[in-house]
Amino acid sequence: MDIRLAIFDLDGTLIGAPTTFAEIKEKLKEKLLEIGIPKEIIGDLTPMYESLFRISEETGKNVDDLKKLLEDLEVKRVDESFLFKGTKEVLEFLKSQEIKLAIMTRNCRKATLKALEMHGIKNYFELILTRDDVSWREVKPNEMHIKRILEYFKVPPTKAVVIGDHGYDIIPAKRVGALSILITEHESGRMSFSIEEKADFEVPTMKELLSLFRRILNTYVVVPAYNEERTIGKVLDDLLRYFKPEHIIVVNDGSRDKTEEIAKSKGVRVLTHLVNRGLGGALGTGITFALKKGAELIITFDADGQHLVKDALRVMKSVAEGKADLAIGSRLKGDVSQMPLIKRFGNFVLDTITTIFAGKYVSDSQSGLRCFNKECASKIKITCDRYAVSSEIIIEASKKGCRIMEVPIRAVYTEYAMKKGTNVFEGIKIALNLLFDKLR
């Protein structure tokens, strides 16, 4: 993936401390009571920082004096803080990949700098944006907090990733269209309340984060294309929002139109078959090339505009996280409102046949959106040149012991896309090809 900027949260992501923020909140309540703030005005103090501005408005107390109470507690907490295992390794790796690093934190600047200097990681970050550096109304989860960082680096949102341990980290990333990674098991340093928000990727700890980055930064996309001049440009533009051009492999399968010319104009890698070999032949060429280039993950993506890039990210999620070896985007488990009945029926027949040979049921065996890890892709031997390859991949993966997972996706059926892919006649040929192959 084409990641140029990594934006880290601080507490609960890079560092932790024995004193929780729930305890900080209780201590802050005590201090507010001591200076004469009524209990009913103090309330729950969720979230703490913004609540101080509300209390100031309701009582007339100087907001800077109230903020100082919280700041003192945060600075004192840093004294007992510790760096999570794997943090420096992750930062070193990202630096080696020439990825810019920034901090986006709700902590005060004094405590933030103290923590970063104390643990020897301050110099990794080119920009440190604390709550003190933006308006209190712009502090995350407000998206302006992250927008300030993106503006500073002049990096598009899709080329940035936010790493945090809380929904307040994920919400602004989603609002601006940036990628997000959630650290799920760092309890020390987590905020005093939780917000359920799904990230693009999840890992338990910083140690697993390093493995995740190695995979997603080395993900290749294989796009088989045959006479797709009407759609290939838009498809590649969408993919280029998230993936490096050199990691997108268009296999021009003997096209007689401008497919090759358009693909080359986008700066991606283009491999050309002199004659049309079919979907299986194109996938085989693309996957083999990606493996030779050292791909950790390989996504296959149709060139006819049927797939959404956001679904590609969802399909690669489980493989990138190490929970599956092959993930298949299932249109049957997603929104099928645009899927014609005849295609649903044809898929059902082919799914049944594939299940018989594979010994594993997959609800959308003919889906062209899938993601392999390199180990699984290396085990699969593609022999079918035509559309039977989709079933063959599942059969091969199942027999070779690959962990297969399905992910719901939405298929976009334009009039153009309807003419592409499998039909009843192709379905019969696929079934016969699989049968003859197994009887040999």
Secondary structure as UniProt FT lines:
FT   STRAND          5..8
FT   TURN            12..14
FT   STRAND          15..16
FT   HELIX           21..34
FT   TURN            35..36
FT   HELIX           39..42
FT   TURN            43..44
FT   HELIX           48..59
FT   HELIX           63..78
FT   TURN            79..80
FT   STRAND          82..83
FT   TURN            85..86
FT   HELIX           87..96
FT   TURN            97..98
FT   STRAND          100..104
FT   HELIX           109..118
FT   TURN            119..120
FT   HELIX           122..124
FT   STRAND          127..129
FT   HELIX           131..133
FT   HELIX           136..138
FT   TURN            140..141
FT   HELIX           144..153
FT   HELIX           157..159
FT   STRAND          160..164
FT   HELIX           167..176
FT   STRAND          179..183
FT   TURN            188..189
FT   STRAND          201..203
FT   HELIX           206..216
FT   TURN            217..218
FT   STRAND          219..225
FT   TURN            229..231
FT   HELIX           232..240
FT   TURN            241..242
FT   HELIX           245..247
FT   STRAND          248..253
FT   HELIX           259..265
FT   TURN            266..267
FT   STRAND          269..273
FT   HELIX           279..292
FT   TURN            293..294
FT   STRAND          297..300
FT   HELIX           309..320
FT   TURN            321..322
FT   STRAND          326..330
FT   TURN            332..333
FT   TURN            337..338
FT   HELIX           341..358
FT   TURN            363..366
FT   STRAND          370..373
FT   HELIX           374..379
FT   TURN            387..388
FT   HELIX           389..399
FT   TURN            400..401
FT   STRAND          404..408
FT   HELIX           415..418
FT   HELIX           424..439
//
